């Protein structure tokens, strides 16, 4: 009996010791997890369902991330950060893959990196799934019918295309299977060259929806493309009967190959004293000069006094946006532009003179001035980026359209071209560009959408040799015979105007 009590006492003491040790272990584990959680910051990049793809540029600069392998969100952020580039980090696909690997949990890819994982597979960095499955993931997103999913997938493909070589394909060189027994006749186009596998030469081409399709090259080795244009996968208009397609897709970065564009904000005082604000797209030609449309200097009815003009150089920075404005202190418009011409049916003179130049009060750094050129007659395709008013404020949208010659300019007026894709207010003043020998060149300025018995399409004023010479003269601070100065600040002060009758 005594021994039994002693054994019971010993067992009880041992059990208490085990419980105490277990509690100490659990406490230590919880403390360790808590310490890890304190070290780890919340995810910087928006969730996949968000309308935003990237954080604000200001967040890149202000936030120092914890570079720790136990922080899955941090590793995921760094993977995306190196994929897109931003702040002090230059886009680097190998570093992006390294940090994405650290974000895996039990060898599973986080949901927010699932499409990025497909990009790594296409680039040959990962083989957890096949290339055909990776391409299928992108096609599913692009053809989902959801604009955000479509545009994010297209943006990711085009960012990936900057890391891989581009090649020219010919109609007789493509096959739909790797054994090269099923040829397909497709127009010659620039394709994305994928890493070879067992002497197979896979490439990606975009179909009319912008979605990628996987093909294989046969015959002689295709020539490398000198193009540096990353917009390989982009929706473009497919109608040829004069109809207008809305093929605009959202961008979250200004493409490196496109001229840098921002938002031009003009404030007017109408005849009754009420304020009116106009927003157009403007493009930097130099650190001090912008190119946009003349009609952005007038109210819709053509009257009013121009009170102020400001330029938003970084509209995509959600934290800065309208707060960070650079004043415009001098404006020149085409001498022949008259706002009343639009209502009087003088479309040739209205749109043919719809070009203006704006000089900033202080310089904004510009890495490389864009080239100016006349449209290429044998290439109908033009690209533009702009900030339309029918979308969320200060969001950037890209369009690829067919340009068809419509009306010849007379004297100093521009030739006019019509576009087969949709445009909206806010896109006015956006430049139209074409690529020539790998260089993106400005060939015109978007004017307005023309409505009459003959036409219902957007029109752009094409650059010509006279215009280019006159623009270059102004940029060099010389006199111009074609452009006249527009006075700024003829109305009330902006602070007083803001409280005027709306």
N, C-alpha and C positions, 0 to 999 in steps of 0.2 A: 504493500500500500504506500509506504513511504517512497519506494523507488519509482512507483508510478507517478506520484505527485512531482517528484524531482524531474522525471522525464517530461511530464507535461509542462513544467516550468521552463525547462530547457528548450522544448519545442516552441513554446510561446515567445521566448526571448529570441530564438533564431528567426521566427516568422517576423517579429517586429524589426529585426535587423534587415531582413530581406525587403520588407515594406519601406523602411527608411532609405535603404540603398536605391530601391526602385524610384521612390519619390525624388531623391536627389538627382538620379539620372534624367527623369522626366523634366525636372526643373532646369537642369543644365541644358537639355535639348531645347526646351522652350526659350530659355535665355539666349541660346546660340541662334535659334531661328529669329528671335526678336532682334538680336544684334544684326543678323543678315538683313532683316527687313528694314532696319534703320539705315543700313549702308546702301540699300537699293532704293532708287528713286522710282516714281511712277513712270509709266511708259511715256515717251516724248512724242512718238508718232501717233496720229489719229487712228482709231479703229477702222477696220475695213469698210464698215457701213457708213462712215462719215463722208460728208461732201468734200472734205479736205483730204488730200493725199499726203502732203508734207506739212511739217510744223512751220510756224512763222519764221522767216529768216532771222528775226531778232532773237528767237529762242535758241537758234543755233549758236549765236554769239554770246548770249548771256548765261547759258546753262552749262556748267561743267559736269559731265557725266562721270559716274563711278565706273572705272574700267575693271570690273570684277567678274570672274567666271561663274560665281554662284548667283548672280543676278540675271535671271532669264530675260526680264524686260529690258535690262541694259544691253545685253548681248543682242537682243532682237533689234533694239534701236540702232546700235552701232552697225549691224548688218545692213539695215535700210539706209543709214546715213552714208556709209561707204558706197552703196549701190548708186544712190542719187547724187552724192556730193552735197556740200553745203557748209557754210561757215568756213572754218579753216581746213576742212577735210576735202581732199580731192577724190573724185569718184574712182574707186579701185575695186574691180570685180573679185579679185582673189582675197582681199581683206574682207569684203562683204561676205564671202562664203565662209571664211574663217570664223567670223563672229556669229554667223547663222548656225554653224555647227555647235557653237557653245550654247546656243539657245535651245537645243533639242532637250526634251524631257523624256526619259526612257526611250531614247532613240526615235522619238516621234517629233515631227515638225510642228511648231506652233501654228495655229490657224492663220495668224496675221502674216506668216511667212510662206504659206502654201503656194502662192503664185510666184513668189521670189524663188522658191525651191524649183519650180518648173523652169524658170529662167536659167538657174544654175545647170540643170540637166541639159537644156538646149545648148548651153555654152560648153558642155563637156566636163564640167567640174564635179558632177554627181551622177550616179547611176542607179539610185534607189528605185527609180521608175524609168521607163523607156522614153526616148525622144518623142515617139508618136503620142504617148500619154501626156507628156508635157505640153505638146502642141494642142492636144485636145482640150486641156484645161484653159488655155488662152482662148480657144475658139468658143468654148462654153461661156466664158465671161463676155466676150465681144458680141456674141449672138444672143445674149440673155434677154434683150429687150429693155434692159435697165441702163439708162444713160451713164450713171456713175460707174457701174461695174465695167461697161464697155470702155469708157474713156480712161479709167485707171489701168485696164489691161493693155490698151493701145499705148499709153504713156510708158508702161513698163517695158513693152516690146521695143519701143523706139529708144529708150535708154539703153537697153541691152544691145541694140544695133550699133551703138557707139563703141562697143568693146570688140565687135567681131568684124571681119572683112566683108566688103561688098563686092559682088562680081556682076558682070553683064551676062545675061542669059540670052540664048537665041531660040526661036520656035522649035528647031529640030534637035535641041540638046536635052530636053526635059523628059523624064519618065515618072510615072506614078508609083512604080515599085522599084525596090533596090536591085532586083535581078535584071533590070533594064529591058524588060520584054513588053512593056505597055507604054508606048510613047504618048505624049500629050502635046497638042499644038497650042501654045500660048504666045501672046505677043512678047517681043523682046522687052526685058525689064531688068531693073537692078534688083538683085536678090541678096539675101543674107547667107553667107557661106558658113556652114556648121563644121565642126571637127570631123575629119575622116575616120571611118571605122571599117577596117578590113578592106581597104581600097574602095570603099563606097564613098560617094561624094554627095551628101545630103545638103539641100538648100531650103530656105524658107522664102516663099513668095506671098504677097498679099493678094487676096481676091477683091472683088468689087465692094465687099462689106468692110474691107480693111483687115479681116481675119487672116491669120497665117495658114498656109497650106504647105505640107512637106512634100518635096520632090527630090529626085536624084538626077545628077548630071551624067550624061554619057558623051561619047565623042571626044573631040579635042578639049584640052583644058581651057576653061573660060577665062577671059581677061579680067583682071582686077578693075574695079571701078575707081576712078579718081575722085568720085563724089565723097564729100564729107557730110552730106545731108543725112541726119539721123531719122528723119520722118519717112521711113520705109513703109510703115504700116499706118495707113491713114484712110479714112473714108473719103471718097470723092464722088462727084456727081456722075450719074450714069445716063441721064436723059440727054437726047440729042435734038429734041424737037422744040427747043426754046423754052421748055418748062424750067422751073426753078426748084432745086433740091436744097433742103436744109441739112447739110452735111457737117455742120460745125461740131467740133469736138473740143472738150475742155482740156486746157493745159495747166499745169501747176508750176511750170518753169518756163522762162523764155528760152526757146531752143538756141543752142550755141551757134547754130548756123544761120539764124535769122537776125536781122537788125533789131537793136533794143528799142522796144516801144513802151510807152506809158500812156497815161490819161491826161488830156488837156481839158482844164476846167475854166470856162469863160463865164463871167458874171456880167449881166446886162441890167440896165434900168429901162423899162418900157416907157411908152409915152405917158401912161397913167401913173407912173411912179412905182409900179410893182416890179419886183425882182424876177429875173429869169436866169436860169443856169443851163449852160450847154456843156455837154461832155462829148469829146471826140477822142479818137486815137491819134497819137503823134509819135513820130519816130526820130530818134537822135541821128543826126548826120555828123555832128562833131560834139565836143564836150559843151559847146555853147549854143548850137543851132538845132532846131527841130523842123521837121517837115510834116505838114498836115493839109487840111482842106480849107479853102477860102470861106466856104459857107459856114464854117464854125465860128466866124467872126460876126455873125448876124443872128438875130432872133428869127423864128420860123416865118413871121410876117414881114421880115426884112427891115424893120425899124429898130428903135432902141439905141441906147448909148452903151458903149463898151466900157465897163467900170474896171475890170481887172481880168488878167489871164494868169493861171498858175498851172504848173506841170507836176504830176505825180509820177516820179521816176520809178517807184517801186510799189505799184498798186497791189502786188501779190503779198506784200508784208501786211498781214491783217492787223498787227499792232500799230503800225505806222500809218498806212493808207493815207487818208485825207489829212492827217496831222502834219505830215512831212511834205510840204509843198515848196516848189522852187518857183519864184515869181518870174514871169516873162515881162521884160521891160521894153521890147521893141518887136513890132510885127510888120511884115510886108505881105501884101496879097497881090494876086495877079491883077494887072491894070484893067483888064476888061471884065472882071467879075462884077455882076449886078444881081442881087438876090431876087429882084422882080422878074428876071428872065425865066425863072422856073415856072412861074404862073402865066407868063405870056407865051409859053411854048418855044422859047428860044433855048432849047436844050443844048444845041451845039455850043453856044457861047457860055451858057451857065456851067455846064460840066467841063467844057473845054478850057475853062479858065479857073477851075476849082482847085487851085494849088496855092499854098501860103507857106511862109517861112517865119519862124518864131525864134527870137534871141533871148536866151536865159539871162537873168540878172547875175548869176554866178555859175561857174562851170560844174558839170557833173562828169565824173571820170567815164571815159569810153575807151574800151580796149582797142577796138579797130573800127575806123570809119567805114560805113558801107559804100559799095560801089554803085554808081548811077549808070543806067544804060537804057537803050530803047528796046521794046519788046522783040523777042525772037519770032520771026514769022513762021518757022517750021515747028514750033513747040506751042501747042494751045494751052498748056497747063500753067497756072499761076498759083502761088501760095500767099497767104496773108495770115496775120495774127492781129487780134483786136479785142476791145473791151466793150461788148454790146450792152445796151441798156435793158434789153429784155431778159438778161441773166442776172444772177446775184451781183451786186456792186463790186467793181474792181476784180472780176474774174476774167481770165484770159482764154480766148477761144481761137482755134485754128480752122482754116478753110482751104481746101484744094479744089479749084474750079477750072472749067474750060473758059478761055477768053476768046471771043470771036470779034473780029473787026466789024464796027458798026457804022462809023461816020468819020470822014476825013476832016481834020482840022484845017482852018484857013488862017492865013497870016501867022499870028503868034499863038493861035489856039491849038490845043492838043488834039490828036486823033483820039476817038472814043472807042472803047471796047465794052461789050456787054458780057456779063458773067452768067453762067447757068446754075449758080448756087445762091442761097438766100443770104441777105444781109439785113441788119437792123440799125436803128439810130444808136450812136455810140461807136459804131464801126467806121463812120465817116472819117476820112483822113488817114485811114490805115494804108500802108504801102503794099503794093502788089510786087511780088518778087518772082524771078526765074533763076534757074541755075545754069551757069555757063562754064564749062571746063572745071567743075568742082567749086565754083565761086557763086555765092548767092548774091544777086544784083537786084536793086530796086528799079522797076520798069514803069511804075505808075502810082497814082493816088486814087483811092476809092472816093467817088463823089456822092451819088445819091441813087435811089431806086427810081427809075423812070416809069411813069404810068401814062400811057396814051393808047390810041387805037392800034399803034404799030408795035408797041413793046411794053413789057412789064418785067423788067430785069434791072439788076444793079449795073451801074456804069462806072468805069474808071477812066481818068484822064491819063493818057500815056505820056511818058517823057519823050522828048525829042531833042535833037542836037541844040536847038536854040534854048530850050528850057534848061538843059543841063549846063550850058555855058553861063546863062544868067544866074542860076543857083550857085554855081562855083564862084561867080563874081561876088555875090553877096557874102558867101562864106569867107572870101578873102578880104572883106570890108571894102570892096570897091563899089562904084555906082552901078545901078541896074536900070536899064531902059524898060524892062518888062514888069517889074514889081514896084508898087507904091507903098509908102508907109501908112499904117493905120494908127490913128491916135488912140491911146489907152488912158482911162481915168477921166472920161468926160462927164460921168454921172456922179451920183452921191457916193460918199465913202461906203465901202462894203459893210461896216458895222452899222451904219444908219439904214442902209438898204435892206439889211436882214430883217428889220422890224417894219418895213414898208408893207403896204397892202399886197397880199399874196396873189 
